[in-house]
Amino acid sequence: MKNKLALIALLIAAPVWAEEAQTSTSDTPTYTLNTSVETIAATPAAAAVLNRDLPGLLTDPSYAIFKAMSLKQIQQASGGDLSIVDVNKALEDLQALPPR
């Protein structure tokens, strides 16, 4: 999966979408499927969730290539290697964290 994600990320010729601006309110989740992986990984507790729910994602040798992508973009680009079930589980666990 790791090499396939890197290859797909390289093949995506479109510009990387910037993370949508997020304001923290009681109704707005801190993390969404559109949050970039590097934004999630910047918080130790959130990085621990990714390491637990999506093992290998943050340690992939091609992390620098796809870190600006969102979980949704990575899942869609994975060609099924990264399941939506696993991504949704990670998102659920991320949203259970205290607000950042």
C-alpha distances in whole Angstrom, upper triangle without the diagonal:
4,6,5,6,9,10,10,12,14,15,16,20,22,23,21,23,24,24,27,30,30,33,33,36,36,34,32,28,27,24,23,19,21,21,19,16,19,22,20,19,23,24,24,24,22,19,20,19,15,15,16,15,11,11,9,9,13,12,10,12,11,12,16,14,13,15,18,16,17,14,16,15,11,11,13,11,8,9,9,6,8,11,14,16,14,14,18,18,17,20,22,22,22,25,27,27,30,31,30
4,5,5,6,9,10,11,13,14,16,19,21,21,19,21,23,23,26,29,29,32,33,35,36,34,31,28,27,23,22,20,20,20,17,15,16,20,19,17,21,22,22,23,20,17,19,18,15,14,16,15,11,10,8,8,10,9,6,8,8,9,12,12,11,13,16,15,16,14,16,15,11,12,14,12,9,12,12,9,10,14,16,18,15,15,19,19,18,20,23,22,22,25,27,27,30,30,29
4,5,5,6,9,10,11,12,14,17,20,21,19,22,24,24,27,30,31,34,35,38,38,37,34,31,29,26,25,22,22,22,19,17,18,22,21,20,23,25,25,26,24,21,22,22,18,18,20,19,15,14,11,11,13,12,8,8,8,10,13,11,11,14,17,16,18,17,18,16,13,14,15,12,10,12,14,11,12,16,19,21,18,18,22,23,21,23,26,26,25,28,30,30,33,33,31
4,5,5,6,8,10,10,12,16,18,19,18,20,23,23,26,29,30,34,34,37,37,36,33,30,29,25,24,20,21,21,19,17,19,22,22,21,24,26,26,27,24,22,23,22,19,19,20,19,15,15,13,12,15,14,11,12,10,12,14,12,11,15,17,15,16,15,16,14,11,11,12,9,7,9,10,8,10,14,16,19,17,17,20,22,20,22,25,25,25,28,30,30,33,33,32
4,5,5,6,9,10,11,14,16,17,15,17,19,20,22,26,26,30,31,33,34,32,29,26,25,22,20,17,17,17,15,13,15,18,18,17,21,23,23,24,21,19,20,19,16,16,18,17,13,14,11,9,12,13,9,10,8,9,12,9,8,11,13,11,13,12,13,10,7,9,10,7,6,9,10,8,9,13,15,17,15,14,18,19,18,19,22,23,22,24,27,27,30,29,28
4,5,5,6,9,10,13,15,16,14,17,19,20,23,26,27,31,32,35,36,34,31,28,27,23,22,19,19,19,16,14,15,19,19,18,20,23,24,25,22,19,22,21,17,18,20,19,15,15,12,11,12,12,9,8,5,8,9,7,7,10,12,11,14,14,15,12,10,12,13,10,9,12,14,12,13,16,18,21,19,17,21,22,20,21,25,25,24,26,29,28,31,31,29
4,5,5,6,9,12,14,16,15,18,21,22,25,28,29,33,34,37,38,37,33,31,29,26,24,21,21,21,18,17,18,22,22,21,24,27,27,28,25,23,25,25,21,21,24,22,18,18,16,14,16,16,12,12,9,11,12,9,10,13,15,14,16,16,17,14,11,13,13,9,9,11,14,13,14,17,19,22,21,20,23,25,23,24,28,28,27,29,32,32,34,34,32
4,5,5,6,10,12,14,13,16,18,20,22,26,27,31,32,35,36,34,31,28,27,24,22,18,18,19,16,16,18,21,21,21,24,26,27,28,24,23,25,24,20,21,23,21,18,19,16,14,16,17,14,14,11,12,13,10,9,13,14,12,14,14,14,10,9,11,10,6,7,9,12,11,12,15,17,20,19,17,21,23,21,22,25,26,25,27,30,30,33,32,31
4,5,5,8,10,11,10,13,15,17,20,23,24,28,30,32,34,32,29,26,25,22,20,17,16,16,14,13,15,17,18,18,21,23,25,26,22,21,23,22,19,20,22,21,17,18,16,13,15,16,13,13,9,10,10,7,6,10,10,9,11,12,13,9,8,11,11,7,9,11,14,13,13,17,17,21,19,17,20,22,20,21,24,25,23,26,29,28,31,30,28
4,5,7,10,11,11,14,17,19,22,25,27,31,32,35,37,35,32,30,28,25,23,20,19,19,16,16,17,20,21,21,23,26,27,29,25,23,26,26,22,23,26,24,20,21,18,16,17,17,14,13,10,11,11,7,8,12,12,12,15,16,16,13,12,15,14,10,12,14,17,16,17,20,21,24,23,21,24,26,24,25,28,29,27,29,32,32,34,33,31
4,6,9,11,12,15,18,20,23,26,28,32,34,36,38,36,33,31,30,26,24,21,20,21,18,18,20,22,23,23,26,29,30,31,28,26,29,28,24,25,28,26,22,23,21,18,20,21,17,17,13,15,15,11,11,15,15,13,16,17,16,13,12,15,13,10,12,13,16,16,17,20,21,24,23,22,25,27,25,26,29,30,28,30,34,33,36,35,33
4,6,8,9,12,15,17,19,23,25,29,31,33,35,33,29,28,27,24,21,18,17,18,16,17,18,20,21,22,24,27,29,30,26,25,28,26,23,25,27,25,22,23,21,18,20,21,18,18,14,15,14,11,10,14,13,11,13,15,14,10,11,13,11,8,11,13,16,17,17,19,20,23,22,20,23,25,24,24,27,28,26,28,31,31,34,32,31
4,6,9,12,15,18,20,23,26,29,32,34,36,34,31,30,29,26,24,21,19,20,18,19,20,22,24,24,26,29,31,32,29,27,30,29,26,28,30,28,25,26,24,21,22,24,21,20,16,17,16,12,12,15,14,13,16,18,17,13,14,17,15,12,15,16,20,20,21,23,23,27,26,23,26,29,27,26,30,31,29,31,34,34,36,34,32
4,6,9,12,15,17,20,23,26,29,31,34,32,28,27,26,23,21,19,16,18,16,18,19,20,22,23,25,27,30,31,27,27,30,29,25,28,30,28,25,27,25,22,23,24,22,22,18,18,17,13,13,15,13,12,14,17,15,12,14,16,14,12,16,17,20,21,21,23,22,26,25,23,25,28,26,25,28,30,27,29,32,32,34,32,30
4,6,9,12,14,17,20,24,27,29,32,30,26,25,24,22,20,18,15,16,14,16,16,18,20,21,22,25,28,29,26,25,28,27,24,27,29,27,25,26,25,21,21,23,21,21,17,17,15,12,12,13,10,10,13,16,15,12,14,17,16,14,18,20,22,23,22,24,23,27,26,23,25,27,25,24,28,29,26,27,31,30,32,29,27
4,6,9,12,15,17,21,23,26,29,27,23,22,21,18,17,15,12,12,10,12,13,14,16,17,18,21,24,25,22,21,25,24,21,23,26,24,21,23,22,18,18,21,19,19,16,14,13,10,9,10,7,7,9,13,13,10,11,15,14,13,16,18,21,21,19,21,21,24,23,19,22,24,22,21,24,25,22,24,27,27,28,26,24
4,6,8,12,14,18,21,23,25,24,20,19,18,16,14,13,9,10,9,12,13,13,15,17,18,21,24,24,21,21,24,23,21,24,26,24,22,24,23,19,19,22,21,22,18,17,15,14,12,12,8,7,9,12,12,10,12,15,14,14,17,20,21,22,20,21,20,23,22,19,20,23,21,19,23,24,21,22,25,25,26,24,22
4,6,9,12,15,18,21,23,22,18,18,16,14,13,13,9,9,8,12,12,11,14,16,16,18,22,23,19,20,23,22,20,23,26,24,22,24,24,20,19,22,22,22,19,17,15,15,13,12,8,8,9,13,13,12,14,17,17,17,20,22,24,24,22,23,22,24,23,20,21,23,21,19,22,23,20,20,24,23,24,21,19
4,6,8,12,14,17,20,18,15,14,12,11,10,10,7,6,6,10,10,9,11,14,14,16,19,20,16,17,21,20,18,21,23,22,20,23,22,19,18,22,21,23,20,17,16,16,13,12,8,9,8,11,12,11,14,16,17,17,20,22,23,23,21,22,20,22,21,17,18,21,18,16,19,20,16,17,20,19,20,17,16
4,6,10,12,15,18,16,12,13,12,11,10,11,7,7,9,13,14,11,13,16,16,18,21,21,18,20,23,21,20,23,25,23,22,25,25,22,21,25,25,26,23,21,20,19,17,15,12,12,10,13,13,13,16,18,18,19,22,24,25,25,23,23,21,23,22,19,19,21,19,16,19,20,17,16,20,20,20,17,16
4,7,10,13,16,15,11,12,11,11,11,13,10,9,11,15,15,12,14,17,16,17,21,21,18,20,23,22,21,25,26,25,24,27,27,24,23,27,27,28,26,23,22,22,19,17,14,15,13,16,16,17,19,21,22,23,25,28,28,29,26,26,24,25,25,21,21,23,21,18,20,21,18,17,20,19,19,15,14
4,6,9,12,11,8,9,8,9,10,12,10,9,12,15,15,12,13,16,15,16,19,19,16,19,22,20,20,23,25,23,23,26,27,23,23,26,27,29,27,23,23,23,21,18,16,16,14,16,16,18,20,21,22,24,26,28,28,29,25,25,23,24,23,20,19,21,19,16,17,18,15,14,17,16,15,12,11
4,6,10,10,7,9,8,11,12,15,14,12,15,18,18,14,15,19,17,17,20,20,18,21,23,22,22,26,27,25,26,29,30,26,25,29,30,32,30,27,26,27,24,22,19,20,17,19,20,21,23,25,26,27,29,32,32,32,28,28,25,26,26,22,21,23,21,18,19,20,16,14,17,16,15,11,11
4,7,8,6,7,7,10,12,16,15,13,16,18,18,15,15,18,17,16,19,18,16,19,21,20,21,24,25,24,25,28,29,26,25,29,30,32,31,27,27,28,25,22,21,21,19,20,21,23,24,25,27,29,30,33,32,32,28,28,25,26,25,22,21,22,20,16,17,17,14,12,14,13,12,8,9
4,5,5,8,9,12,14,17,17,16,19,21,22,18,18,21,20,19,21,20,19,22,24,22,23,27,27,26,27,30,32,29,28,32,33,35,34,30,31,31,28,26,24,24,21,22,22,25,27,27,28,31,32,34,33,34,30,29,26,26,26,23,21,22,21,18,17,18,16,13,15,14,12,9,11
4,6,8,9,13,14,18,18,17,21,22,23,20,19,22,22,19,22,20,19,22,23,21,23,26,26,25,27,30,32,29,29,32,34,36,35,32,32,33,30,27,26,25,22,22,23,26,27,27,29,31,32,35,33,34,30,29,26,25,25,23,20,21,20,17,16,17,15,12,13,13,11,9,12
4,6,9,12,12,16,16,16,20,22,23,20,19,22,22,21,23,21,19,23,24,22,23,26,26,24,26,29,31,28,28,32,33,36,34,31,32,32,29,27,25,24,21,21,21,24,26,25,26,29,30,32,31,32,28,27,23,23,24,21,19,20,19,16,15,17,15,11,13,14,13,11,14
4,6,9,9,13,13,13,16,18,20,16,16,19,19,18,21,19,17,20,22,19,20,24,24,22,23,27,28,25,25,29,30,33,31,27,28,28,25,23,21,20,17,18,18,20,22,22,24,26,27,30,29,29,26,25,21,22,22,19,17,18,17,13,13,15,13,10,12,13,12,10,12
4,5,7,10,11,11,14,15,17,14,13,16,17,15,18,15,13,17,18,16,17,20,20,18,20,23,25,22,22,26,27,30,28,25,26,26,23,20,19,18,15,15,15,18,20,20,21,24,25,27,26,26,22,22,19,19,18,15,14,15,13,10,10,11,9,6,9,10,10,8,10
4,7,11,11,9,12,13,14,11,10,13,13,12,14,13,11,14,16,14,15,18,19,18,19,21,23,20,20,23,25,27,26,22,23,24,21,18,17,17,14,14,15,18,19,20,22,24,24,27,26,26,22,22,19,20,19,16,15,15,13,10,11,11,8,6,9,8,9,6,7
4,7,8,6,9,10,12,9,7,11,12,11,14,12,9,12,14,12,12,16,16,15,15,18,20,17,17,20,21,24,23,19,20,21,18,15,14,14,10,10,12,14,15,16,18,20,21,23,22,22,18,18,16,17,15,12,12,13,10,7,9,10,6,6,10,9,11,9,9
4,5,5,9,10,13,11,10,13,15,14,17,15,12,14,16,14,13,17,18,15,15,19,20,17,18,21,22,24,22,19,21,20,17,15,14,12,9,8,9,12,13,13,15,17,18,21,20,20,17,16,13,15,14,11,10,12,10,7,9,11,9,8,12,12,14,13,13
4,6,8,10,13,12,11,14,16,16,18,17,13,15,17,14,13,16,17,14,14,17,18,15,16,20,20,22,20,18,19,18,15,14,13,10,6,5,5,8,10,10,11,14,15,17,16,17,14,13,10,12,12,8,8,11,10,7,10,12,10,10,14,15,17,16,16
4,6,9,12,10,11,14,15,16,19,18,15,16,19,16,15,18,20,17,16,19,20,16,17,20,20,22,20,17,18,17,13,12,10,8,5,7,6,8,10,11,12,14,16,18,18,19,16,16,14,16,15,12,12,15,13,10,14,15,13,13,17,17,19,17,16
4,6,8,7,7,10,12,13,15,15,12,13,16,14,13,16,18,16,15,18,18,15,15,18,19,21,19,15,16,16,13,10,9,8,5,7,9,10,11,13,14,16,17,20,20,20,17,17,15,17,16,12,13,15,12,10,13,14,11,12,15,15,16,14,13
4,5,5,6,9,10,12,15,15,12,12,15,14,12,15,17,16,14,17,16,13,12,16,16,17,15,12,12,12,9,7,5,5,4,7,9,9,10,12,14,14,16,19,19,19,16,17,16,18,16,13,15,16,13,12,16,16,13,14,18,17,18,16,15
4,5,5,6,9,11,13,13,10,9,12,12,9,12,14,13,11,13,13,9,8,12,12,14,13,9,10,11,8,5,6,6,6,6,10,10,9,12,14,14,15,18,18,17,14,16,15,17,15,12,14,15,12,11,15,14,12,14,17,16,18,17,15
4,5,5,6,9,11,13,10,9,13,13,11,13,16,16,14,15,14,11,9,12,13,14,13,9,9,11,9,5,6,8,9,10,13,13,12,15,17,17,18,21,22,20,17,20,19,21,18,15,18,18,15,14,18,17,14,16,19,17,18,17,14
4,5,5,7,11,12,9,9,13,13,12,14,17,16,15,17,17,14,12,15,16,18,17,13,13,14,12,9,8,10,9,11,14,14,14,17,19,19,20,23,23,22,19,21,20,21,19,16,17,18,14,13,16,15,12,14,16,14,15,14,11
4,5,6,9,9,6,6,10,9,8,11,13,13,13,14,15,12,10,14,15,18,17,13,14,16,13,10,10,11,9,10,13,14,14,15,18,19,19,22,22,21,17,19,17,18,16,13,14,15,11,10,13,12,9,11,13,11,13,12,10
4,5,7,8,6,4,8,9,8,9,12,13,12,13,13,10,8,11,13,15,15,11,12,14,12,9,11,12,11,12,15,16,15,17,20,20,19,23,23,21,18,19,19,20,17,15,17,16,12,13,16,14,11,14,16,13,15,15,12
4,6,9,8,7,10,12,11,13,15,16,16,16,16,14,11,14,16,18,17,13,14,16,15,11,12,14,14,14,18,18,18,20,23,23,23,26,26,24,21,23,23,23,20,18,20,19,15,15,18,16,13,15,17,14,15,14,11
4,6,5,6,9,10,11,12,14,15,16,16,17,15,13,15,18,20,20,16,17,19,18,14,15,16,15,16,19,20,19,21,24,24,24,28,27,25,22,23,23,23,20,18,19,18,14,14,16,14,11,13,14,11,11,11,8
4,5,5,6,9,10,10,12,14,15,15,16,15,12,14,17,20,20,17,18,21,19,16,17,19,18,17,21,22,21,22,25,26,25,28,27,25,22,24,23,23,20,18,19,18,14,15,17,14,11,14,14,11,12,13,11
4,5,5,7,9,10,11,12,14,15,16,15,13,16,19,22,22,19,20,23,20,17,19,19,18,17,20,22,21,21,25,26,25,28,27,25,21,22,22,21,18,17,17,15,12,13,14,10,9,11,11,8,9,11,10
4,5,5,6,9,10,11,12,13,14,13,11,15,17,20,20,16,18,20,17,14,16,16,14,13,16,18,17,18,21,22,21,25,23,22,18,19,18,18,15,13,14,13,9,10,11,9,6,9,10,8,10,11,10
4,5,5,6,9,10,10,10,11,10,8,11,14,16,17,13,15,17,15,12,15,15,14,13,17,18,16,17,21,21,20,24,22,20,17,19,19,18,15,14,15,14,10,12,14,11,9,13,13,11,14,14,13
4,5,5,6,9,10,10,12,11,10,12,15,18,19,16,18,20,18,16,18,18,17,15,19,20,18,19,23,23,22,25,23,21,18,19,19,18,15,14,16,13,10,12,14,10,10,13,13,11,14,15,14
4,5,5,6,8,9,12,11,11,13,16,19,20,16,19,21,18,16,18,17,15,13,16,18,16,16,20,21,20,23,21,19,16,16,16,15,11,11,12,10,7,9,10,7,7,10,10,9,13,14,14
4,5,5,5,7,9,7,8,11,12,16,16,13,16,17,14,13,15,14,13,10,14,15,13,13,17,18,16,19,18,16,13,14,14,14,10,9,11,10,6,9,11,9,8,12,13,12,15,16,16
4,6,6,5,7,7,7,9,11,15,16,13,16,18,16,14,17,17,16,13,17,18,15,16,19,20,18,21,19,16,14,15,16,16,12,12,14,12,9,13,14,12,12,15,16,15,18,19,18
4,6,6,9,10,11,12,14,18,19,17,20,21,19,17,20,19,18,15,18,20,17,17,20,21,19,21,19,17,14,15,16,14,11,12,13,10,8,12,13,10,11,15,14,14,17,19,19
4,6,9,9,11,13,14,18,19,16,20,21,18,17,19,17,15,12,15,17,14,13,17,18,16,19,16,14,11,11,12,10,7,8,10,7,5,9,10,9,10,13,13,14,18,19,19
4,6,6,8,10,11,15,15,13,17,17,14,14,16,15,13,10,13,15,12,11,15,15,13,16,14,11,8,10,11,11,7,8,11,9,7,11,13,11,12,15,16,16,20,21,21
4,6,8,8,9,13,14,13,16,17,15,15,18,17,16,13,16,17,14,14,18,17,15,17,16,13,11,13,15,14,10,11,14,13,11,14,16,14,15,18,19,18,22,23,22
4,6,5,6,9,11,10,13,14,13,13,16,16,16,14,17,17,13,14,17,16,14,17,16,12,11,14,16,16,13,13,17,16,13,16,19,17,17,21,22,21,24,25,24
4,6,5,9,9,7,11,12,10,9,13,12,12,10,13,13,10,11,15,14,12,15,15,12,10,13,14,15,12,11,15,15,12,14,17,16,15,18,20,19,22,23,21
4,6,9,9,6,9,11,10,8,12,12,13,12,15,15,12,14,17,16,15,19,18,16,14,16,18,18,15,14,17,17,13,15,18,16,15,19,20,19,21,21,20
4,6,8,7,10,12,12,11,15,15,16,15,19,18,15,17,20,18,16,20,20,16,15,18,20,21,17,17,20,19,16,19,21,19,18,22,23,22,24,25,23
4,5,5,9,10,10,10,14,14,15,14,17,16,13,15,17,15,14,17,17,14,13,17,19,20,17,16,20,20,17,19,22,21,20,24,25,24,27,27,25
4,6,8,9,10,11,15,15,17,17,20,18,15,17,20,17,16,19,20,17,17,20,22,24,21,20,24,24,21,23,26,25,23,27,28,27,30,30,27
4,5,5,7,9,12,12,15,15,17,15,12,15,17,14,13,17,18,16,15,19,21,23,20,19,22,23,20,22,25,24,23,26,28,27,29,29,27
4,5,5,5,9,10,12,13,15,14,11,14,16,14,14,17,18,16,15,18,19,21,18,17,20,21,18,19,22,21,19,23,25,23,26,25,23
4,6,5,8,10,13,14,17,15,13,17,18,16,16,20,21,19,18,21,22,24,22,20,23,24,20,21,25,24,21,24,27,25,27,26,23
4,6,8,9,12,14,16,13,11,15,16,13,14,17,19,17,17,20,21,24,21,19,22,24,21,21,25,25,22,25,28,27,29,28,25
4,6,5,9,10,12,9,8,11,13,10,11,15,16,15,14,17,17,20,18,15,19,20,17,18,22,21,19,22,25,24,26,25,23
4,5,8,9,12,11,9,13,15,13,14,18,19,17,15,18,18,20,18,15,18,19,16,16,20,19,17,19,22,21,23,22,19
4,7,10,12,10,10,13,14,13,15,19,20,19,17,19,19,21,19,16,19,20,17,17,20,20,18,19,23,21,23,21,19
4,7,8,6,6,10,11,10,12,15,16,16,14,16,15,18,17,13,16,18,15,15,19,19,17,18,22,21,23,22,20
4,5,5,6,9,10,11,12,15,16,16,13,14,13,16,14,11,13,15,13,11,15,16,14,15,18,18,20,19,18
4,6,5,6,9,10,10,13,13,13,10,11,9,12,10,7,9,12,9,9,12,13,12,14,17,17,20,19,18
4,5,5,6,9,10,12,12,13,10,10,8,12,11,8,9,13,11,10,14,15,14,15,18,19,22,21,21
4,5,5,6,9,11,12,13,11,12,11,14,14,11,13,16,14,14,17,19,17,18,22,22,25,23,23
4,5,5,6,9,10,10,8,10,10,13,12,10,13,15,13,13,17,18,17,19,22,22,25,24,23
4,5,5,8,7,8,5,7,7,10,9,7,10,13,12,12,15,17,16,18,21,22,25,24,24
4,6,6,7,9,8,9,9,12,13,11,13,16,15,15,18,20,19,21,24,25,28,27,27
4,6,8,9,9,11,11,15,15,13,16,18,17,17,21,22,21,23,26,27,29,29,28
4,5,5,6,8,10,13,13,12,15,17,16,17,20,21,21,23,25,26,29,29,28
4,6,8,9,11,14,14,14,16,18,18,19,22,23,23,25,28,29,32,32,32
4,5,6,8,11,11,11,14,16,16,17,20,21,22,23,26,27,30,31,31
4,6,9,11,10,11,14,15,15,17,20,20,21,23,25,26,30,30,30
4,7,9,7,7,11,12,12,13,16,17,17,19,21,22,26,26,26
4,5,5,6,9,10,11,12,14,16,17,18,20,22,25,26,26
4,5,5,6,8,10,10,12,14,15,16,18,20,23,24,25
4,5,5,6,9,10,10,12,14,15,17,19,23,23,24
4,5,5,6,9,10,11,12,14,16,17,21,22,23
4,5,5,6,9,10,10,12,14,16,19,20,20
4,5,5,6,9,10,10,12,15,18,18,20
4,5,5,6,9,10,11,13,17,18,19
4,5,5,6,9,10,11,15,16,16
4,5,5,6,9,10,13,14,15
4,5,5,6,9,12,13,15
4,5,5,7,11,12,14
4,5,5,9,10,11
4,5,8,8,10
4,7,9,11
4,6,8
4,6
4
